[in-house]
């Protein structure tokens, strides 16, 4: 009964989609079935401490300790899937977004290596579609995707051991429609910190004063004959047009935190001179190349995995699609910094730009204007 | 002294007669040249609604980038006495009005395609587009229409004209303070606005009946951007006029390249770009307006 607790609307949308992508669905299901290992007897974890974490919306990250304060724990998170219309630029362009917890990207989770992540995934019956979650930090069952397929009105609970230290993408990967869900906003990141915290790989602790999570999202919004972005009444109706744009591999928007300019102006990220900032950057679908204009990455894990020593003094770092990366930087000069995808067309024409507002004293030694711009 | 009083009749002959002859000659030439020609047919159809700004003395924040030594500082307040009234369009030029110019081949199409154009001001137009529209409108009306200068707009906008001073101590040595102050002021203003253009009249009128100024349309001016270099004591060292970048004014001033239709924020210029670019025009009403009109007709642009 509950397995098929679908709304009429979602049944219709589902039927339309199934018609369009029947062969893909079959292939995916078959693939999923092959990969699923039989459920083994769970390890006895009853002695472990349980911690329940309330997630916060990006670019902020829930409170956490950088060094583990004891033996591994079970860390409980809940993600509620929300399908909702979101405005993604100044012109009022809309996307029927699919989201974890209502934001694009989904909230960032932080645990320590060898902690257990226990995720409750809820798909409310107000949604139209089936969803699941694939954690790149998890081992087996398509990253948990095969164990978490939830129809509207269902929920699932997945527990996995976070064995690898690093920042990792998580995303929705439902049978047959993976890229549509991911490019509709259904992705986020989890940070698995080494139990001793971050180091430079040579024994020096790297403790950050602030952490920001920047999720980069490519959107593929269809246009009408006149070139204006189209609007749709439902997710299902937008599907075939959106797929057509997706297949061009040319996004209409590439944005940080869900919309053009979402991390600028009054929502610019802030810091002070002397503060050490960790910037976690994820892109679940496309390659990206973050760059801090006027600053650097002092210690950069471009592919995000903390057992590798970080690269030093980077100008731009390359994050392959489907990866989260992390950059550690101590701000040395006040002012307004742009943090961009240094494909500058994507940054300034498509939206992949954020700002940092940094307060503090100017350092003349680092930079001084000798002659202001003049033609005389 | 005494000589001037002796022969008034002689003086009359020497001055009045040549004057009369010259006047007659001028009238003849002007007539031949077409200065007294009637306005073009249907000129009234193109006549925009205007308001007249009465003469007054007012203060406004000077335009341009002021640099003292190597440090950016706030522009000074200027006191301006305008002795003549200014005739200015009450509303920004609308999509409908602009489209007529496009259809008649006088203007390039705007970059913004509005889903519904009913009553909306035209946006997505460059400075050069606005100049082309002014030329076209002048031909249609037989009048002299031009872009206002930055000072003209300050004169017409009255209390609505923005003051973009940071209020910082000009002696501070930290350039980032001004960058952050400018950024915060523009961002705070931006967060209160919906950037979508609204029908003319939506933003209300100022004390002179001028409508919609500093809503969410930045209006092009004829004023070139400039850099003003000051000595340490504040006196002026030099001015560089940067034409090709014109001042656009809305909720704040934005010097913008003359060919830009759809402004965007830049990496190195992290400020808030104009929401939209549009314009309104002023009408020259002085006695010399027909002369300017004539010269324009002959392809001379002043």
Boltz contact constraints between the chains, C-beta under 6 A:
constraints:
  - contact:
      token1: [A, 90]
      token2: [B, 195]
      max_distance: 6.0
  - contact:
      token1: [A, 226]
      token2: [B, 113]
      max_distance: 6.0
  - contact:
      token1: [A, 265]
      token2: [B, 187]
      max_distance: 6.0
  - contact:
      token1: [A, 265]
      token2: [B, 190]
      max_distance: 6.0
  - contact:
      token1: [A, 266]
      token2: [B, 187]
      max_distance: 6.0
  - contact:
      token1: [A, 266]
      token2: [B, 191]
      max_distance: 6.0
  - contact:
      token1: [A, 293]
      token2: [B, 267]
      max_distance: 6.0
  - contact:
      token1: [A, 334]
      token2: [B, 176]
      max_distance: 6.0
  - contact:
      token1: [A, 335]
      token2: [B, 176]
      max_distance: 6.0
  - contact:
      token1: [A, 335]
      token2: [B, 179]
      max_distance: 6.0
  - contact:
      token1: [A, 336]
      token2: [B, 179]
      max_distance: 6.0
  - contact:
      token1: [A, 336]
      token2: [B, 183]
      max_distance: 6.0
  - contact:
      token1: [A, 336]
      token2: [B, 270]
      max_distance: 6.0
  - contact:
      token1: [A, 338]
      token2: [B, 267]
      max_distance: 6.0
  - contact:
      token1: [A, 338]
      token2: [B, 270]
      max_distance: 6.0
  - contact:
      token1: [A, 348]
      token2: [B, 264]
      max_distance: 6.0
  - contact:
      token1: [A, 355]
      token2: [B, 270]
      max_distance: 6.0
  - contact:
      token1: [A, 362]
      token2: [B, 174]
      max_distance: 6.0
  - contact:
      token1: [A, 362]
      token2: [B, 176]
      max_distance: 6.0
  - contact:
      token1: [A, 369]
      token2: [B, 70]
      max_distance: 6.0
  - contact:
      token1: [A, 372]
      token2: [B, 67]
      max_distance: 6.0
  - contact:
      token1: [A, 372]
      token2: [B, 70]
      max_distance: 6.0
  - contact:
      token1: [A, 375]
      token2: [B, 240]
      max_distance: 6.0
  - contact:
      token1: [A, 376]
      token2: [B, 238]
      max_distance: 6.0
